[in-house]
Amino acid sequence: MQLTPTRRAVLAAALAAAVLAGSGATSAGAAGTVNLTDPHKKEIAMELVSSAENSSLDWKAQYKYIEDIGDGRGYTAGIIGFCSGTGDMLDLVKHYTALKSGNVLAKYLPALEKVNGSASHSGLGTAFVNDWKKAAADPVFQQAQNDERDRVYFTPSVTQAEKDGLRALGQFIYYDAIVMHGPGNDSTSFGGIRATAMKHAKTPAQGGNETTYLNAFLDARKAAMLTEAAHDDTSRVDTEQRVFLKAGNLDLNPPLHWKTYGDSYSINN
C-alpha cells in the first residue's frame, strides 16, 4: 500500500504492460487448480489484505476510509490505501472523473497534482476528507477504486505469479507484497523483492520447488519490511502467509486461520 513517493506513478504502468505482455490471468491453473482470479479466491485475497490493512475482513467498508497515518505519504485512503503523495490517488480521481465528470472529487485534481510526491495537504484538508467519504457512497467511485486496484496491483502481480508457476497462495503472496511495497525494481519494491528471492531459490517455472521459493520470497519481503518503521510489524508474513505455507496450503483453500497484529481471523468457506 505504501511506497516511496512518486514510485507508483512512474512504474505502475510499465510493470503492468510488461507483465501483461505474457499470458493473461485465468481462473484455472495449468494443473487444474483455481487461481486467485476466481471470484471466490479473489474475495479471500481482499479479506486477507483487509485484515492487515484495516483490522477487518470487511474490505468493502473501506471505500470511505481516509486518514494521514504519518508516514510521509499524505492521505492514505480507500480499499487499497491510495496515497495522495504517491500518484495512485491522483490516478484514481482522474479515472473516477473520466467515468463521471463533475463528481465531488474532480475539483481537487489540481491540488492532487501539486501535492503528488509530498506529504502536503495543501488544497485538500478537511473538505477533501469529507468529500472523499461522500464519494465513497457512489457506486461509480467504488468501481473506480476496484478498477485501479486491479490495474495497478492485482492483475500485474497475479499474472507475474502465474508466469512464475505459482498457485493461489503464491499469487496472493505476490499481491500482498505489491500492495505494501508498490511496483518497481529497487530493493524494497515488489520487483526488487522478487529478484532477491530468485537469487536464493528458483521459481517453479525455472524448475524449483514452490515452497522453497515462496519461503525465499517471504524472507526477502520481511527484510524489506524491516527497513521501514511503518512496516516493521511483520505479522502479515509471520502469522499469516507463513502459516499457510507451512501447512502446505498452496491452493489457499479454506478454512484459513491466521493472525495480524495479534488479532485472530478466520475464513471458513
Sequence and secondary structure as in RCSB ss.txt:
>XXXX:A:sequence
MQLTPTRRAVLAAALAAAVLAGSGATSAGAAGTVNLTDPHKKEIAMELVSSAENSSLDWKAQYKYIEDIGDGRGY
TAGIIGFCSGTGDMLDLVKHYTALKSGNVLAKYLPALEKVNGSASHSGLGTAFVNDWKKAAADPVFQQAQNDERD
RVYFTPSVTQAEKDGLRALGQFIYYDAIVMHGPGNDSTSFGGIRATAMKHAKTPAQGGNETTYLNAFLDARKAAM
LTEAAHDDTSRVDTEQRVFLKAGNLDLNPPLHWKTYGDSYSINN
>XXXX:A:secstr
   STTHHHHHHHHHHHHHHTS    SB TTS B TTSHHHHHHHHHHHHHHHTSSS GGGGGG EEE SSSS E
EETTTTEETTSSHHHHHHHHHHHHSTT TTGGGHHHHHHHTTS   TT HHHHHHHHHHHTT HHHHHHHHHHHI
IIIIHHHHHHHHHTT  HHHHHHHHHHHHHH SSSSTTSHHHHHHHHHHHS  GGGT  HHHHHHHHHHHHHHHH
TTSGGG   HHIIIIIHHHHHTT TT  S EEEEETTEEEEE  
